[in-house]
Amino acid sequence: MIDKKTENSIKSLIKILKKERLSSIKFSNKFSSIELSQEITSQITRNSNNITDEEVSSKDSVDSNQTRVLDTIDSPMVGVVYLSAKPSSPTFIKKGQKIKKGTTICLIEAMKTFNEIKADKDGVVSRILVKNAEAVEFGQPLIELK
């Protein structure tokens, strides 16, 4: 039997999956892991104005980009995230940067201790999801990778 909190989490993930037209979504924390997926079919309707094959191809590529699932690197702890070693230093990572497993992506301060957070996979940074000096939770996505 599923508890009410888990049931609400699943319902929220289903709403996000449908609203964002994702093919799959995964959520995990210390206690559980939930992964949902759906098959997405794109329909292109042609009206009386003739649409060229080029226009149809560009619509198809937009749909496939929207349904592409991106990997995330998640926070392994609760704390305050810092994107650079010092306020005057450059950030550890930038959007579009290629990173390898083991690359330091940020620092998380927890209980007056600064912990280096390293990438657990290779990829290209598509978005940085947190702001400098922002509080983060365990399991919260920090960056998206292509």
N, C-alpha and C positions, 0 to 999 in steps of 0.2 A: 504494500500500500504506500502511496506517495503522500508525503506531508503537504500541507497547504502552501508553504513557502516554496518548495520545489515545483509544485504545480503552477504557481504564479510565475516562477522563473521560466518555465517551459512555455507558458502562454506568451510572455513578453518576448522570448526569443522567436517564437512563431510569427508574432506581429512584425518584428524587425526583419525576419527572413522574407516575408511577403512584401512589406513596404519598400525595402531596399532592393527587391528582386534579386536576392542572393541565391546561389545554388546550394550553399551550405553555410552553417554557422556553428561554432564550437565555443563552449564556455566551460572553464574548469577552475576549481579552487582547491583548497586543501582537503575538502570533504567529498566532493563529487565532480563528475565530468558529464556534460551534456553536449551531444552533437546531433544536429538536425540537418537534413538535406532534402532538396526537392529537385525535380526535373523541370527545367525552364525551357519553354518553347517560345520562340519569337515569331510573331506573325507580322507580315508586311502586306498591307492592303494596297492595291493599286486603284487609283481613281481614273476618271476619264482622261485626265492629262497624262500623257505617256511619261513614265518615269524611266530614265535610262538605267542600264545595268550598273553604271558607275555609281549612281545615287543609291541604288539598292545595296551595292557592296558596302558603301560607307555607312548605311544604316545598320547593316549586319555587323560591321566591325564595332560600332558604338554599343550595340546590344551585347556583344561578346565581351567588351571591356567592362561593362557594368556588372556582368555576372561573374567575372574573374574573382576568385577568392584570394585574398592577400594574407600572407603570414604575418604574425605579430610577435614581438618580443615583449613578454609580460613581466611585471614587477614581481620579484621573488619575495618581497617583504613590504611591510608598512613603513612609511617614512616620508622624508621630504626629498624630492628629486632635484639634482643639480646637473645641468647640461654641460658645464665646464668645471675645470678644477678650481679656478678662481674667477671672480667677477670680471677681471681684466683679460682672462685667457680666452682663446677661441673655443667654440663648442667642440665636444668630442666627435660629433657626427653632424652632417648636413644633408638636407634633402637632395636626392640624386646620387649620393655617395655610395660606392660599392663597399660593403663590409664583409669580413670573413669571420668565421667562428672564432671567438676569443677576443675580438676587438672590443675595447671598452666603449660603451655607448653613453654612460652617465654614471653619476654617483648617487647613492641613496643614503641619507643620514638617518640613522636609527639609534636612539639612545646615546647620542653624542659621538657615535662612531660613523665614519664615512666608509661605505662599502662600494667597491667598484662593481658595476653591473656590466657583464660581458655578453656579447652576442652568442646565442646558442646555435646559430645557423648562419650560413652565407646568404647574401642577397643585396639588393639595392634599396636604400631608404626611400620609400615613396611618401611617407608622412611622419612627422614627429607629433605624437598625440598628447604630449604633456608640455607644460610651460615650466621654465626655470623657477625653482623655489616653490613648486606646487606640492601639496600633500598627495601621496599616492597610497593605494590600498594593495594588499596582496592579490596577485592575479590580474591587476589592471594593465591593459595594453599600454606600452610606452611608445613603441614605434611600429609602423607597418612596413613590411618588406615586399618587394616585387619578386 
